[in-house]
Amino acid sequence: MKKANELVRVYSANTLLEGEAVKAYLTSQGIPVFLKYDTQSNIGGIAWGPLGGAQLLVPAEKAAEAAALIAQTEKKTAGQKED
């Protein structure tokens, strides 16, 4: 059982910039988001993947809503790439 103030990972971004963009979207939807990343691997913004990525964490009670919003956005984005 999740604690009320527990943070849950809902997304793993490949870059800090991608993480910031997803964070901005979720925040605009009323979901508090915390980014977890390794500052040393992001020097100069050139790190990618496991070394340069960011983890997006949200309160446990908002995790399902956040995951649904991310999935919905990814589905829309995938549809645009096919056109």
Buried (B, 14 or more C-beta within 10 A) or exposed (E): EEEEEEBBEBBBBBBBEBBBEBBEBBEEEEBEBEBEBBEEBBEEEEBEEEEBBBBBBBBBEBBEBBBEBBEEEEEEEEEEEEE
